[in-house]
């Protein structure tokens, strides 16, 4: 039975910590810097104004649909019937403030409201498009939106009901802001122009020169000819900062708590895994599995790669991808590897004793992480294991894995030199897909490179310029052996042979097996 060890994903942890760290910095900056608060206010204001603008557009669309239906119920004589129809649609349509009909003959009628008393005289108009017009009310402190629609027997002008005041502005001090809509030297206001102008511009009248000097806090284009501008006093930003401060403090508390929780979870998870791995080492629950490396030309085993497995007391198997990265991060990869070296040496001796102690004709290759290859104790541990179990050095080999770069290449080179002097070969694993580069090949005096499975999966014998072909050409010049990993089909095997790669490893030949299976095969001499 196979089980995955539960642990916090390294990638998720990095992303989450990065996100919460950035969020905390942004909240703190917003709390302390007025410039950021101003930008946040601008974004907030623009969002709400955009929402109000779209709400008006939706009201106009709804009104247009109603008028399409109304035009067939009018006689276009402005008699009582027409007036009643106008009153009905005005009464039952919440978006219509007033409505006026002008017939083709020039007659006018409305829903009996005194429309003319609503507008500033002389009229101040800003046209947004042929059908939509903004008109200043009598005090020029509100812009009335008028919708003009052509009907069968005339035209209708509808005043659209004002949307509620922007909630962000409604909570600000009185006369601390001013909305201006400008187009073709016409200016409409929202707010109290007299009081607001004196506070914002220090002048009762707004001249173009003053407008050029004082920057609006927000400018929005309505149709590339009409501009919506907001001016404000410094009180606006101070009030806004005071309003959002409780929410920012709440966000700061939440982000900080999440950040602390993630760090604790990471530390706690790492501590648990470290404890479990150390305990597994003591109880010999980390055991080697062996996968054959085959000479495909001769159809004979020439070696084995040693793959670690974690077998629990209940017989569950945990694959190395689930715990090896944690072992490397927590520093327990070194004792794990040292134990594995002794276990493999012991297994080799057991196989030799079946043949009266004769040395085995093949090697057992053990994976080493970058931190282990830089540990001088590796040489001593290996020498002692060979001497204790009376195993020849050529029966052991080390594969340098690709999970992390070698920080001290000179120290690693020194360790590899001593291992080579003992007769132990160094191999580079997953060449082309990790940190094991050609500099490492030279410095570590490696004798073999192993081509990663991802390149074997994409193997194309018709492509002479493939990565595999390039690696083979390099290996020939460097005079090193090549082993292809992940060989799963006869087509892949035949293709590799034509390319000159005859050392294969993969499910086509053998799956990783516990030592008990290897022992049974060797006892029966049932080897390929």
C-alpha positions in Angstrom: 0.0 0.0 0.0 1.4 3.4 -1.0 0.7 6.6 1.1 1.7 10.2 0.7 3.3 11.9 3.6 1.3 15.0 4.5 3.4 18.1 4.3 3.1 21.8 3.4 4.0 22.4 -0.2 7.2 24.3 -0.6 5.9 26.2 -3.6 2.6 27.0 -1.9 4.5 28.1 1.3 6.7 30.5 -0.7 3.8 32.0 -2.6 1.6 32.4 0.5 4.4 33.9 2.6 5.3 36.3 -0.3 1.7 37.3 -0.7 1.1 38.0 3.0 4.4 39.8 3.4 3.5 42.1 0.5 0.0 42.6 1.9 1.4 43.6 5.3 3.8 46.0 3.8 1.1 47.6 1.7 -1.3 48.0 4.7 1.5 49.5 6.8 2.4 51.9 4.0 -1.3 52.9 3.6 -1.5 53.6 7.3 1.6 55.7 7.4 1.8 57.4 4.0 -0.8 60.0 2.9 0.2 59.6 -0.7 -0.9 56.0 -0.7 -4.1 56.9 1.1 -4.7 59.5 -1.6 -4.2 56.9 -4.4 -6.5 54.5 -2.6 -9.1 57.2 -2.3 -8.8 58.0 -6.0 -9.3 54.3 -6.9 -12.2 54.0 -4.6 -13.9 57.1 -5.9 -13.3 56.2 -9.5 -14.8 52.7 -8.9 -18.0 54.2 -7.3 -18.4 56.8 -9.9 -18.0 54.2 -12.7 -20.8 52.2 -10.9 -23.0 55.3 -10.8 -22.4 56.0 -14.5 -23.3 52.5 -15.5 -26.4 52.7 -13.3 -27.5 55.8 -15.3 -26.9 54.0 -18.5 -29.0 51.1 -17.4 -31.9 53.5 -16.4 -31.8 55.1 -19.8 -31.9 51.6 -21.5 -34.9 50.7 -19.3 -36.6 54.0 -20.2 -36.0 53.5 -23.9 -37.8 50.1 -23.7 -40.7 51.7 -22.0 -40.9 54.5 -24.6 -40.8 52.0 -27.4 -44.1 50.6 -25.9 -45.6 54.0 -25.0 -45.4 55.3 -28.6 -48.2 53.0 -29.7 -50.5 54.2 -27.0 -50.3 58.0 -27.8 -52.5 59.9 -30.2 -49.9 62.7 -30.5 -52.6 65.4 -30.0 -51.6 66.2 -26.4 -55.2 65.6 -25.3 -56.2 64.2 -22.0 -55.5 60.6 -23.1 -51.9 61.5 -24.0 -51.4 63.4 -20.7 -52.8 60.4 -18.8 -50.4 58.0 -20.5 -47.5 60.3 -19.7 -48.6 60.5 -16.0 -48.9 56.7 -15.8 -45.5 56.0 -17.2 -43.9 58.7 -15.0 -45.7 57.4 -11.9 -45.0 53.7 -12.4 -41.4 54.1 -13.6 -39.0 54.9 -10.7 -36.2 56.0 -13.0 -38.3 58.7 -14.7 -38.4 62.1 -12.8 -40.5 63.9 -15.5 -41.6 63.4 -19.1 -42.6 65.8 -21.8 -44.1 65.1 -25.3 -43.6 67.3 -28.3 -45.7 66.3 -31.3 -44.7 66.8 -34.9 -47.3 69.6 -35.1 -45.5 71.5 -32.3 -47.9 70.8 -29.4 -46.3 70.1 -26.0 -47.6 68.3 -23.0 -46.1 66.7 -19.9 -47.0 64.9 -16.7 -48.2 68.2 -15.3 -44.9 69.0 -13.6 -43.4 72.5 -14.0 -40.4 71.3 -15.9 -39.1 74.8 -16.8 -38.8 75.7 -13.1 -36.2 73.0 -12.6 -33.6 74.4 -15.0 -31.1 77.2 -14.8 -31.8 80.1 -17.0 -30.2 80.5 -19.4 -29.9 76.8 -20.0 -26.4 75.2 -19.5 -26.2 72.0 -21.5 -23.6 69.4 -22.2 -24.3 66.8 -24.8 -23.0 63.3 -24.2 -24.5 61.9 -27.4 -27.4 62.9 -29.7 -29.9 61.4 -27.2 -28.4 62.1 -23.8 -27.8 65.6 -22.4 -26.7 67.0 -19.1 -28.5 70.2 -18.0 -27.8 72.3 -14.9 -30.6 72.6 -12.4 -31.8 76.1 -11.2 -29.0 76.3 -8.6 -26.4 74.8 -10.8 -25.5 72.4 -8.0 -26.9 69.3 -9.7 -26.7 67.9 -13.3 -30.0 66.7 -14.6 -29.7 63.8 -17.2 -32.2 64.2 -20.0 -33.0 61.5 -22.5 -34.5 62.5 -25.9 -36.1 59.8 -28.0 -37.8 60.1 -31.4 -41.3 58.5 -31.5 -43.8 57.8 -34.3 -45.6 61.1 -34.0 -43.1 63.3 -32.2 -40.4 63.2 -29.6 -40.2 62.7 -25.8 -37.8 64.3 -23.3 -37.3 62.4 -20.1 -35.5 63.6 -17.0 -33.8 60.6 -15.3 -34.0 60.4 -11.6 -30.8 61.3 -9.8 -28.8 58.4 -8.5 -28.0 58.4 -4.7 -25.0 60.4 -3.8 -21.7 58.5 -4.0 -21.5 56.9 -0.5 -17.8 57.8 -0.3 -18.6 61.5 -0.7 -21.7 61.4 1.5 -19.6 60.6 4.6 -17.2 63.5 4.0 -17.4 66.9 5.6 -19.8 69.4 4.0 -18.4 71.5 1.2 -15.1 69.7 1.3 -15.5 68.4 -2.3 -16.7 69.6 -5.6 -17.7 67.8 -8.8 -17.3 69.5 -12.1 -18.5 68.4 -15.5 -16.8 70.3 -18.3 -17.3 70.4 -22.1 -16.9 73.2 -24.7 -16.4 75.9 -22.0 -19.5 74.8 -20.2 -19.2 73.8 -16.5 -21.9 72.0 -14.5 -21.5 71.4 -10.7 -22.5 68.9 -8.1 -22.3 70.0 -4.5 -22.5 73.6 -3.1 -20.4 75.6 -5.6 -20.2 78.8 -3.6 -19.0 77.3 -0.3 -16.9 74.5 -1.9 -15.2 76.9 -4.4 -14.1 79.3 -1.6 -12.7 76.4 0.4 -11.0 74.6 -2.4 -9.8 77.4 -4.6 -9.8 80.3 -2.0 -11.8 82.2 -4.5 -15.5 82.7 -5.2 -15.0 82.3 -8.9 -13.1 79.6 -10.7 -10.9 80.8 -13.5 -9.1 78.6 -16.0 -5.8 79.7 -14.5 -6.7 78.5 -11.0 -7.9 75.2 -12.5 -4.6 74.7 -14.2 -2.7 75.3 -10.9 -4.9 73.1 -8.7 -4.9 69.5 -9.8 -8.2 67.6 -9.5 -8.1 64.6 -7.3 -9.9 62.6 -10.0 -10.5 63.1 -13.7 -12.7 60.8 -15.7 -13.6 60.9 -19.4 -17.3 60.4 -20.2 -17.1 60.5 -24.0 -13.6 61.9 -24.8 -15.2 65.4 -25.1 -16.7 65.6 -21.7 -14.7 65.4 -18.5 -15.8 64.6 -14.9 -13.5 66.2 -12.4 -13.4 66.1 -8.6 -11.6 68.7 -6.5 -11.2 68.4 -2.7 -9.7 70.0 0.4 -7.0 68.2 2.4 -9.7 67.4 4.9 -11.1 64.8 2.5 -8.0 62.6 2.6 -7.7 63.0 6.4 -11.3 62.0 6.9 -11.0 59.1 4.5 -7.9 57.8 6.3 -9.7 58.0 9.6 -12.7 56.1 8.1 -10.6 53.2 6.6 -8.1 53.0 9.5 -10.2 50.4 11.4 -10.5 48.2 8.3 -6.8 48.5 7.6 -5.9 47.5 11.2 -8.2 44.6 10.9 -6.6 43.5 7.6 -3.2 44.0 9.2 -4.1 41.7 12.1 -5.5 39.1 9.7 -2.5 39.1 7.3 -0.1 39.1 10.2 -1.9 36.2 11.9 -1.9 34.3 8.6 1.8 35.0 8.1 2.6 33.8 11.6 0.4 30.7 11.2 2.1 29.8 8.0 5.6 30.2 9.5 4.5 28.1 12.5 2.9 25.5 10.3 6.1 25.3 8.2 8.3 25.0 11.2 6.0 22.6 12.9 5.7 20.5 9.8 9.4 20.4 9.3 10.0 19.5 12.9 7.6 16.6 12.7 9.0 15.3 9.5 12.6 15.6 10.9 11.5 13.7 14.0 9.7 11.0 12.0 12.7 10.5 9.7 15.2 10.3 12.5 13.0 7.8 14.2 12.7 5.8 11.0 16.5 5.8 10.6 16.8 4.4 14.1 14.2 1.7 13.5 15.6 0.8 10.1 12.3 1.7 8.3 14.1 3.5 5.5 15.1 0.6 3.3 16.7 0.3 -0.2 14.9 -0.8 -3.3 17.0 -1.9 -6.3 16.3 -1.2 -9.9 18.4 -3.0 -12.5 20.7 -1.2 -15.0 20.9 -3.4 -18.1 23.4 -3.7 -20.9 20.8 -4.0 -23.7 23.3 -5.4 -26.2 24.1 -8.3 -24.0 20.8 -8.5 -22.2 22.6 -8.7 -18.9 22.4 -6.8 -15.6 25.5 -4.6 -15.1 24.3 -2.8 -12.0 21.5 -1.5 -9.8 20.4 1.9 -8.8 19.5 2.1 -5.1 16.2 3.8 -4.4 15.2 4.6 -0.9 11.7 3.7 0.4 10.1 4.4 3.8 8.1 1.4 5.0 6.0 2.1 8.0 5.1 -0.4 10.7 1.7 -1.0 9.0 3.3 -1.9 5.7 2.7 1.4 4.0 5.3 2.7 1.5 6.2 6.3 1.2 8.1 7.3 -1.9 11.3 9.5 -1.7 9.7 12.5 -3.4 7.5 12.9 -0.4 10.3 13.0 2.2 13.8 13.4 0.7 13.3 17.2 0.0 12.4 17.6 3.6 15.3 15.5 4.7 17.6 17.7 2.7 16.1 20.9 4.1 16.3 19.7 7.7 19.8 18.2 7.6 18.8 14.6 8.1 19.8 13.5 4.6 23.4 12.9 5.7 22.7 10.3 8.5 20.1 8.7 6.2 22.6 8.4 3.4 25.3 7.0 5.7 22.9 4.4 7.0 22.0 3.5 3.5 25.6 3.0 2.5 26.0 0.4 5.3 22.8 -1.3 4.4 23.7 -1.6 0.8 27.2 -2.9 1.7 25.6 -5.5 3.9 23.2 -6.6 1.1 26.1 -6.9 -1.3 27.9 -9.2 1.1 24.8 -11.4 1.5 24.7 -11.9 -2.3 28.4 -12.7 -2.4 28.0 -15.3 0.4 25.6 -17.2 -1.9 28.6 -17.7 -4.3 31.2 -18.5 -1.7 32.2 -14.9 -1.1 33.1 -14.1 -4.7 32.9 -10.4 -5.7 29.8 -9.5 -7.6 30.2 -8.5 -11.3 28.0 -5.4 -11.1 27.8 -2.2 -9.1 25.2 -0.7 -6.8 24.7 3.0 -7.3 23.6 5.1 -4.3 22.1 8.6 -4.8 23.8 11.5 -3.1 22.4 15.0 -2.5 24.7 18.0 -2.9 25.1 18.5 0.9 26.4 14.9 1.3 28.9 15.0 -1.5 30.4 18.1 0.3 30.7 16.2 3.6 34.3 14.8 4.2 32.8 12.2 6.5 31.4 10.5 3.4 34.8 9.0 2.6 35.4 7.6 6.1 31.8 6.2 6.3 32.2 4.5 2.9 35.7 3.1 3.6 34.5 1.7 7.0 31.4 0.1 5.4 33.6 -1.6 2.7 36.0 -2.9 5.2 33.4 -4.1 7.7 31.4 -6.1 5.2 34.5 -7.0 3.0 33.0 -5.5 -0.1 35.1 -4.4 -3.1 35.1 -0.7 -4.0 34.0 -1.3 -7.6 30.7 -2.7 -6.2 29.7 0.7 -5.0 29.0 3.9 -7.0 27.5 7.2 -6.2 25.0 9.2 -8.2 24.9 13.0 -7.7 21.2 14.0 -7.8 19.9 17.3 -9.3 17.7 18.7 -6.5 20.2 21.4 -5.3 23.4 23.1 -6.6 26.8 22.3 -5.1 27.8 25.4 -3.1 31.4 24.4 -2.6 32.5 22.7 -5.8 36.1 22.5 -4.7 35.3 20.7 -1.5 33.0 18.3 -3.4 35.8 17.7 -5.9 38.2 16.9 -3.1 35.8 14.3 -1.7 35.2 12.8 -5.1 38.9 12.5 -5.7 39.3 10.4 -2.5 36.4 8.2 -3.5 37.9 7.7 -6.9 41.2 6.8 -5.3 39.3 4.1 -3.4 37.9 2.8 -6.7 34.4 4.2 -6.4 32.9 5.7 -9.5 30.9 9.0 -9.5 27.9 9.3 -11.8 25.8 12.4 -12.7 22.1 11.8 -12.4 19.4 13.5 -14.6 21.9 15.4 -16.8 20.1 18.1 -18.8 17.3 18.6 -16.3 18.9 19.9 -13.1 22.0 21.3 -11.5 24.3 18.6 -12.6 26.1 20.5 -15.4 29.2 19.8 -17.4 31.4 21.8 -15.0 30.4 19.2 -12.3 31.3 16.4 -14.8 34.8 17.8 -15.0 35.3 18.8 -11.4 33.9 15.6 -9.9 35.6 13.3 -12.3 32.4 11.5 -13.1 32.6 8.4 -15.3 28.9 8.2 -16.2 26.1 10.5 -17.1 22.4 9.5 -16.8 19.9 11.0 -19.2 16.7 12.1 -17.5 13.4 10.3 -18.3 11.7 13.4 -19.8 14.2 13.3 -22.7 13.6 9.6 -23.2 9.8 10.1 -23.3 10.2 12.6 -26.1 12.8 10.5 -28.0 12.6 10.8 -31.8 15.1 8.6 -33.8 14.3 10.6 -36.9 15.6 13.8 -35.2 19.4 13.9 -35.5 19.6 17.1 -33.6 17.8 16.0 -30.5 19.1 16.7 -26.9 19.8 13.0 -26.5 22.0 13.0 -29.6 23.8 16.1 -28.3 24.4 14.3 -25.0 25.7 11.2 -26.7 28.1 13.3 -28.8 29.4 15.1 -25.8 29.8 11.8 -23.9 31.9 10.4 -26.7 34.2 13.4 -26.6 34.4 13.3 -22.8 34.9 9.5 -22.8 32.1 8.8 -20.3 29.4 6.2 -20.3 25.8 7.1 -20.9 22.8 5.5 -19.1 19.3 6.1 -20.3 16.7 6.3 -17.5 13.0 5.7 -17.8 13.1 3.2 -20.7 9.6 1.7 -20.9 9.0 0.5 -24.5 10.9 -1.7 -26.9 10.8 1.2 -29.5 12.7 3.4 -27.0 15.2 0.7 -26.4 15.8 0.1 -30.1 16.1 3.8 -30.8 18.6 4.2 -28.0 20.7 1.3 -29.3 20.8 2.9 -32.8 22.1 6.1 -31.1 24.9 4.1 -29.3 23.3 4.1 -25.8 23.3 0.4 -24.6 23.0 1.0 -20.9 19.3 1.2 -20.1 17.2 1.5 -16.9 13.4 1.4 -16.7 10.2 -0.5 -16.3 10.9 -2.3 -19.6 13.5 -4.3 -17.8 12.7 -4.1 -14.1 10.8 -2.1 -11.5 12.4 -1.2 -8.2 12.4 -4.2 -5.9 13.1 -4.8 -2.3 16.3 -6.8 -1.5 14.3 -9.9 -0.7 13.3 -10.1 -4.4 16.8 -9.6 -5.6 18.0 -12.3 -3.2 15.4 -14.8 -4.5 16.4 -14.0 -8.1 20.1 -14.4 -7.4 19.5 -17.7 -5.5 17.6 -19.1 -8.5 20.2 -17.6 -10.9 17.2 -16.3 -12.8 18.9 -13.2 -14.0 18.6 -11.7 -17.5 
